[in-house]
Amino acid sequence: MTERALPLALRRRQDRAAIREDIAPYVGTSVAQRSEILDALCRLAAEQIAARPDGRRVLRHQDPRSPDDEQLWLRLMAATR
């Protein structure tokens, strides 16, 4: 199968072209419009997690911090005091 025979979504693209295509619907939107989009995405994510039988466990999960990240966090907190 040739590249042209593939659906557009499966064809190889340059990274920049792919990013431009992804953000095209949002270019020129206001901060308020982007805030509404973000709010809708968060609601959708909450609905999907709530539908899982292990939804509470998913929401409680936190990736552990690496020792380097922990030290950086402590240094930054000390610098703000």
KOLVEX-904683 format. One line per field, with one value per residue: x negated, y negated, z of N, C-alpha, C, O in turn. Coordinates in Angstrom, 2 decimals. Last residue first. Layout:
// residues N
neast	c(X, ...)
nnorth	c(Y, ...)
nup	c(Z, ...)
caeast	c(X, ...)
canorth	c(Y, ...)
caup	c(Z, ...)
ceast	c(X, ...)
cnorth	c(Y, ...)
cup	c(Z, ...)
oeast	c(X, ...)
onorth	c(Y, ...)
oup	c(Z, ...)
// end
This chain:
// residues 81
neast	c(-11.38, -12.14, -14.19, -12.86, -11.62, -13.87, -14.88, -12.74, -12.78, -15.30, -14.86, -12.88, -14.27, -16.14, -14.47, -11.27, -8.04, -5.64, -2.48, 0.46, 3.90, 6.51, 7.72, 7.59, 9.23, 11.68, 12.02, 12.37, 14.42, 15.01, 16.46, 14.73, 13.15, 15.00, 15.61, 13.11, 12.78, 14.90, 14.01, 11.67, 12.78, 14.21, 12.07, 10.77, 12.76, 12.84, 10.25, 10.44, 12.24, 10.67, 8.61, 9.77, 8.21, 6.15, 6.16, 7.62, 7.51, 4.61, 3.22, 2.82, 1.42, -0.95, -1.83, -2.29, -4.28, -6.33, -6.84, -5.56, -3.87, -2.51, 0.98, 3.23, 5.01, 5.58, 5.26, 3.07, 2.26, -0.10, -1.88, -0.61, -0.85)
nnorth	c(-31.30, -30.48, -28.71, -26.48, -25.66, -24.95, -22.84, -21.00, -20.50, -19.29, -16.96, -15.76, -15.30, -13.42, -11.27, -11.62, -11.01, -8.68, -9.65, -8.91, -8.06, -8.82, -8.29, -5.49, -4.87, -5.73, -3.95, -1.29, -1.16, -4.23, -6.51, -8.45, -8.79, -10.03, -12.35, -13.59, -14.09, -15.92, -18.03, -18.71, -19.62, -21.85, -23.44, -23.90, -25.44, -27.66, -28.63, -29.40, -31.54, -33.26, -33.84, -33.22, -31.90, -31.78, -28.32, -26.03, -24.47, -24.04, -22.19, -20.06, -21.30, -21.92, -19.31, -18.37, -20.13, -19.44, -16.73, -15.65, -12.53, -9.70, -8.94, -8.60, -10.61, -10.03, -6.54, -5.53, -6.02, -7.39, -5.30, -2.16, 1.18)
nup	c(51.20, 48.75, 49.19, 50.16, 47.80, 46.29, 47.86, 47.67, 44.88, 44.65, 46.17, 44.56, 42.22, 43.16, 43.92, 42.26, 43.59, 42.35, 41.11, 42.75, 42.83, 43.23, 40.77, 40.76, 42.91, 41.88, 39.66, 39.14, 37.31, 35.57, 35.51, 36.45, 34.18, 32.49, 33.93, 33.94, 31.20, 30.83, 32.45, 31.05, 28.65, 29.56, 30.44, 28.01, 26.76, 28.47, 28.03, 25.39, 25.74, 27.32, 25.57, 22.19, 19.26, 17.46, 17.27, 17.52, 15.25, 15.05, 16.51, 14.70, 12.62, 13.96, 14.50, 11.90, 11.04, 12.81, 12.11, 8.96, 8.64, 7.04, 7.38, 8.84, 8.17, 5.47, 4.70, 2.00, -0.53, -0.31, 0.34, -0.88, 0.00)
caeast	c(-11.14, -10.98, -14.52, -13.73, -10.79, -12.99, -15.70, -13.14, -11.59, -15.02, -15.87, -12.58, -13.13, -16.59, -15.26, -12.64, -9.09, -6.60, -3.80, -0.54, 2.53, 5.60, 7.60, 6.92, 7.81, 11.13, 11.87, 11.27, 14.65, 14.15, 17.08, 15.83, 12.57, 14.39, 16.67, 13.73, 11.84, 14.88, 15.28, 11.57, 11.88, 14.93, 13.10, 10.08, 12.31, 14.04, 10.63, 9.54, 12.62, 11.94, 8.29, 9.48, 9.24, 7.02, 5.44, 7.52, 8.82, 5.34, 3.60, 3.47, 2.74, -0.12, -1.50, -1.34, -3.00, -5.78, -6.36, -6.62, -3.91, -3.64, -0.18, 2.17, 4.58, 4.76, 6.07, 3.44, 3.45, 1.09, -1.59, -1.43, 0.00)
canorth	c(-31.72, -31.39, -29.98, -27.23, -26.09, -26.03, -24.04, -21.53, -21.07, -20.54, -17.93, -16.09, -16.22, -14.71, -11.98, -11.10, -11.95, -9.10, -9.10, -9.93, -7.72, -8.91, -9.68, -6.25, -4.52, -6.38, -5.39, -1.67, -0.57, -3.07, -5.33, -8.03, -8.17, -8.77, -11.38, -13.20, -13.20, -14.65, -17.35, -18.23, -18.45, -20.73, -23.02, -23.17, -24.18, -26.83, -28.20, -28.29, -30.38, -32.75, -33.12, -34.07, -31.89, -32.94, -29.55, -26.89, -24.91, -24.93, -23.43, -19.83, -20.74, -23.00, -20.22, -17.68, -20.09, -20.80, -17.10, -16.30, -13.99, -10.32, -9.29, -7.60, -10.52, -11.19, -7.68, -5.54, -5.19, -8.13, -6.36, -3.37, 0.00)
caup	c(52.60, 48.81, 48.55, 51.07, 48.94, 45.82, 47.62, 48.97, 45.52, 43.96, 46.59, 45.96, 42.21, 42.60, 44.94, 42.30, 43.16, 43.37, 40.81, 42.51, 42.45, 44.38, 41.22, 39.71, 42.98, 43.09, 39.49, 40.03, 38.63, 35.81, 34.94, 37.33, 35.37, 32.10, 33.61, 35.22, 31.89, 30.10, 32.75, 32.43, 28.65, 28.95, 31.39, 29.07, 26.15, 28.30, 29.37, 25.73, 24.93, 27.83, 26.81, 23.35, 20.29, 17.40, 16.92, 18.69, 15.72, 14.13, 17.19, 15.99, 12.36, 13.40, 15.60, 12.78, 10.33, 12.81, 13.44, 9.73, 8.57, 7.75, 6.56, 8.99, 9.57, 5.82, 5.13, 3.42, -0.37, -0.75, 1.33, -0.96, 0.00)
ceast	c(-12.02, -10.71, -13.35, -14.04, -11.62, -12.12, -14.82, -13.97, -11.95, -13.84, -15.64, -13.57, -12.79, -15.47, -15.75, -13.39, -10.44, -7.61, -4.77, -1.85, 1.67, 4.14, 6.63, 6.70, 7.02, 9.63, 11.26, 11.00, 13.56, 14.47, 16.25, 16.50, 13.66, 13.78, 16.08, 14.83, 12.45, 13.96, 15.33, 12.85, 11.75, 14.08, 13.86, 11.08, 11.64, 13.68, 11.87, 9.85, 11.75, 12.39, 9.57, 9.12, 8.80, 8.14, 6.44, 6.79, 8.77, 6.71, 4.45, 3.99, 3.52, 1.30, -0.60, -0.90, -1.93, -4.41, -5.70, -6.03, -5.13, -3.59, -1.26, 0.93, 3.43, 4.20, 5.15, 4.38, 3.93, 2.38, -0.31, -0.99, -0.89)
cnorth	c(-32.86, -31.88, -30.97, -28.62, -26.90, -26.56, -25.21, -22.80, -21.70, -21.24, -19.29, -17.14, -16.68, -15.73, -13.35, -11.85, -11.27, -10.07, -9.57, -9.24, -8.97, -8.69, -9.84, -7.69, -5.32, -6.10, -6.10, -3.18, -0.96, -2.48, -4.06, -6.76, -7.67, -8.05, -10.02, -12.17, -12.71, -13.64, -15.98, -17.50, -17.86, -19.47, -21.81, -22.63, -23.31, -25.46, -27.31, -27.75, -29.17, -31.52, -32.52, -33.20, -32.77, -32.94, -30.68, -28.21, -25.93, -25.36, -24.36, -21.11, -20.54, -22.51, -21.35, -18.59, -19.44, -20.84, -18.47, -16.73, -14.48, -11.82, -9.94, -7.89, -9.54, -11.08, -8.80, -6.70, -5.15, -7.34, -7.11, -4.36, -1.24)
cup	c(53.00, 50.22, 48.63, 50.50, 49.92, 46.96, 47.18, 48.81, 46.86, 44.60, 45.93, 46.48, 43.62, 42.60, 44.42, 43.40, 43.21, 42.77, 41.88, 42.19, 42.24, 43.99, 42.39, 40.17, 41.95, 43.22, 40.68, 39.95, 39.63, 37.17, 35.17, 36.82, 36.30, 33.30, 33.26, 34.98, 33.20, 30.79, 32.08, 32.84, 30.04, 28.94, 30.84, 30.09, 27.21, 27.71, 29.31, 27.12, 25.25, 27.05, 27.38, 24.55, 21.46, 18.43, 16.80, 18.42, 16.86, 14.66, 16.33, 16.63, 13.67, 13.13, 15.10, 13.92, 11.21, 12.14, 13.45, 11.07, 9.32, 7.55, 7.42, 8.16, 9.77, 7.24, 5.62, 3.71, 1.08, -0.57, 0.97, 0.10, 0.00)
oeast	c(-11.94, -9.91, -13.57, -14.14, -11.14, -11.91, -15.00, -13.78, -11.52, -13.88, -15.78, -13.18, -12.45, -15.68, -15.77, -12.99, -10.71, -7.98, -4.73, -2.28, 2.10, 3.24, 6.00, 5.62, 5.91, 8.86, 10.41, 9.88, 13.80, 14.76, 16.74, 17.05, 13.54, 13.89, 16.59, 14.96, 12.31, 14.32, 15.76, 12.78, 11.73, 14.58, 14.12, 10.96, 11.93, 14.24, 11.95, 9.71, 12.25, 12.88, 9.56, 9.31, 7.62, 8.94, 7.46, 6.81, 9.76, 7.05, 4.95, 5.07, 4.72, 2.27, 0.39, 0.29, -0.79, -3.50, -4.63, -4.84, -5.65, -3.31, -0.97, -0.06, 2.72, 3.05, 4.05, 4.31, 5.08, 3.46, 0.48, 0.11, -1.82)
onorth	c(-33.33, -32.80, -32.18, -29.59, -27.90, -27.77, -26.33, -23.75, -22.81, -22.44, -20.33, -18.09, -17.84, -16.89, -14.32, -12.95, -10.45, -9.97, -10.73, -8.34, -9.95, -9.10, -10.89, -8.25, -5.79, -6.98, -6.98, -3.63, -0.96, -3.23, -2.95, -6.00, -6.60, -6.83, -8.98, -11.22, -11.53, -12.48, -15.00, -16.47, -16.64, -18.37, -20.86, -21.49, -22.12, -24.45, -26.31, -26.56, -28.05, -30.56, -31.39, -31.99, -33.01, -33.88, -30.56, -29.12, -26.61, -26.53, -25.37, -21.13, -20.82, -23.23, -21.69, -18.62, -19.91, -21.51, -18.65, -17.05, -13.81, -12.32, -10.64, -7.16, -9.62, -11.43, -8.54, -7.74, -4.79, -7.92, -7.43, -4.28, -1.34)
oup	c(54.14, 50.42, 48.57, 51.25, 50.46, 47.08, 47.65, 49.57, 47.16, 44.84, 46.58, 47.15, 43.85, 42.95, 45.18, 43.77, 44.09, 41.60, 42.29, 42.92, 41.63, 44.72, 42.53, 39.98, 42.23, 43.59, 40.52, 40.17, 40.84, 38.11, 34.99, 37.61, 36.88, 33.41, 33.68, 35.75, 33.54, 30.96, 32.68, 33.51, 30.20, 29.19, 31.58, 30.54, 27.31, 28.12, 30.02, 27.37, 25.37, 27.64, 27.87, 24.54, 21.67, 18.47, 16.11, 19.26, 17.15, 14.52, 16.82, 17.22, 13.73, 13.39, 15.75, 14.26, 11.25, 12.62, 14.03, 11.15, 10.21, 6.46, 8.39, 8.23, 10.78, 7.48, 6.11, 3.05, 1.35, -0.48, 1.85, 0.66, 0.80)
// end
